[in-house]
């Protein structure tokens, strides 16, 4: 081998190491975001007790993050296309780390809520760049391996988040109570930022769409007008302005649709590509994603409050109780994509909705039957059934929704799916005030807390079961078999990843 060939080989090896380092960095950031969403839920009762947060503030600690994340996702993706994915990723991870520090050192509940909203906004800058950076860094033939790793990271985040949150809260490191669940992001974020500057290669979209800041403002305003009265209404005695605000939210959404139509005709760069809703499967899929997000938003917050306040369990016991659920989700998700959907198509998703509804009903029965004496092992059955149902839905749903979307709109459609799921989650968290806190009463004695929370949990789960029934009906409008399972068809859900052109948005 000549010296020139040796030099080229060394450069190729260095480049190969560099891109795998870049992958590890963006995967770490994605993992940090996933863990941060699940880690907070398990620490909510500790935050309420230590910081003196009200019930509505508890809702906003989770809903504020989801709302800011949802409102900023598409904008974050577009900013990365325009100004550079590496630059936006570094801004996002630096801001996320700073917001985590502000959460950890929050002096009062109001500061914690504001810091969580900032954290959600920074996550919206960081997370959309992950898939875009992978797209720009790895050739098409290697992306299957890369996204296999990404799926494993998602599963690991689902399992480790509640456990890590439980351990950090239980250990009460340096007497900081719940604060380490946020402060743990500091060393991880700083290292990821420094390594990201060195190893991530900059990339931009050749023809990035323009920003639609008016669209973002209208979406955010409409959601705030809807969510704020939902979370504060019960506490304030359901004042008239709350009803007017919620009614006005629909007027804002109508104005958004009208504006997006005009913007699409004027410069072709709307926030929401309204023509996508003419595709029956996409419109139904967006409805499924939104309603599914509502169900998850209600369940996970209420579940945590039920175990730790209603049953009086310590955080670690509550965290360990959720392990069967997380394992069932991961296992069923892998089977659904690899074996079940290619054979049975849409029926797998519908079976998932029914299975999850059955798990919820079993949970209601067990909660009623065992009352305050229910044990973690008795919860394992309904949680495994629910986890299997959720796994059958979450993994193949995106491909099913995108399967009939025109190729040129795959990026925008993918971003919109992620956005509405987060919006649904924020709406579900807002509805907790109605379906849970609305039935447990205000001034409870110590002896009344347990029975009231058990009753509220069962009431909220009836809502979740009803939502799963609605999802089952909506799924009938999805294609019987997603396009990737038709012989010779290209995977529509991956078009934004394998197209030779840069994606408009890859989130």
Secondary structure as the mmCIF struct_conf table of DSSP 4:
data_model
#
loop_
_struct_conf.conf_type_id
_struct_conf.id
_struct_conf.beg_label_comp_id
_struct_conf.beg_label_asym_id
_struct_conf.beg_label_seq_id
_struct_conf.end_label_comp_id
_struct_conf.end_label_asym_id
_struct_conf.end_label_seq_id
HELX_RH_AL_P HELX_RH_AL_P1 UNK A 3 UNK A 51
HELX_RH_AL_P HELX_RH_AL_P2 UNK A 55 UNK A 83
HELX_RH_AL_P HELX_RH_AL_P3 UNK A 85 UNK A 104
TURN_TY1_P TURN_TY1_P1 UNK A 105 UNK A 105
BEND BEND1 UNK A 107 UNK A 108
HELX_RH_AL_P HELX_RH_AL_P4 UNK A 109 UNK A 126
TURN_TY1_P TURN_TY1_P2 UNK A 127 UNK A 127
HELX_RH_AL_P HELX_RH_AL_P5 UNK A 128 UNK A 137
BEND BEND2 UNK A 138 UNK A 138
HELX_RH_3T_P HELX_RH_3T_P1 UNK A 140 UNK A 142
HELX_RH_AL_P HELX_RH_AL_P6 UNK A 143 UNK A 171
TURN_TY1_P TURN_TY1_P3 UNK A 172 UNK A 172
HELX_RH_3T_P HELX_RH_3T_P2 UNK A 173 UNK A 175
TURN_TY1_P TURN_TY1_P4 UNK A 177 UNK A 179
HELX_RH_AL_P HELX_RH_AL_P7 UNK A 180 UNK A 199
HELX_LH_PP_P HELX_LH_PP_P1 UNK A 200 UNK A 202
TURN_TY1_P TURN_TY1_P5 UNK A 206 UNK A 207
HELX_LH_PP_P HELX_LH_PP_P2 UNK A 208 UNK A 211
HELX_RH_AL_P HELX_RH_AL_P8 UNK A 213 UNK A 236
TURN_TY1_P TURN_TY1_P6 UNK A 237 UNK A 237
HELX_RH_AL_P HELX_RH_AL_P9 UNK A 240 UNK A 267
BEND BEND3 UNK A 268 UNK A 268
BEND BEND4 UNK A 271 UNK A 272
HELX_RH_3T_P HELX_RH_3T_P3 UNK A 274 UNK A 278
BEND BEND5 UNK A 279 UNK A 279
HELX_RH_AL_P HELX_RH_AL_P10 UNK A 280 UNK A 305
HELX_RH_PI_P HELX_RH_PI_P1 UNK A 306 UNK A 310
BEND BEND6 UNK A 311 UNK A 311
HELX_RH_AL_P HELX_RH_AL_P11 UNK A 315 UNK A 321
TURN_TY1_P TURN_TY1_P7 UNK A 322 UNK A 322
HELX_RH_AL_P HELX_RH_AL_P12 UNK A 323 UNK A 335
HELX_RH_PI_P HELX_RH_PI_P2 UNK A 336 UNK A 340
HELX_RH_AL_P HELX_RH_AL_P13 UNK A 341 UNK A 344
TURN_TY1_P TURN_TY1_P8 UNK A 345 UNK A 345
HELX_RH_AL_P HELX_RH_AL_P14 UNK A 346 UNK A 370
HELX_RH_3T_P HELX_RH_3T_P4 UNK A 371 UNK A 373
HELX_RH_AL_P HELX_RH_AL_P15 UNK A 376 UNK A 402
TURN_TY1_P TURN_TY1_P9 UNK A 403 UNK A 404
BEND BEND7 UNK A 405 UNK A 405
HELX_RH_3T_P HELX_RH_3T_P5 UNK A 407 UNK A 409
HELX_RH_AL_P HELX_RH_AL_P16 UNK A 410 UNK A 435
TURN_TY1_P TURN_TY1_P10 UNK A 436 UNK A 436
HELX_RH_AL_P HELX_RH_AL_P17 UNK A 437 UNK A 440
BEND BEND8 UNK A 442 UNK A 443
HELX_RH_AL_P HELX_RH_AL_P18 UNK A 446 UNK A 474
HELX_RH_3T_P HELX_RH_3T_P6 UNK A 475 UNK A 477
BEND BEND9 UNK A 478 UNK A 478
BEND BEND10 UNK A 480 UNK A 481
HELX_RH_3T_P HELX_RH_3T_P7 UNK A 483 UNK A 485
BEND BEND11 UNK A 486 UNK A 486
TURN_TY1_P TURN_TY1_P11 UNK A 487 UNK A 488
HELX_RH_3T_P HELX_RH_3T_P8 UNK A 492 UNK A 494
HELX_RH_AL_P HELX_RH_AL_P19 UNK A 495 UNK A 498
BEND BEND12 UNK A 499 UNK A 501
HELX_LH_PP_P HELX_LH_PP_P3 UNK A 502 UNK A 503
BEND BEND13 UNK A 504 UNK A 504
#
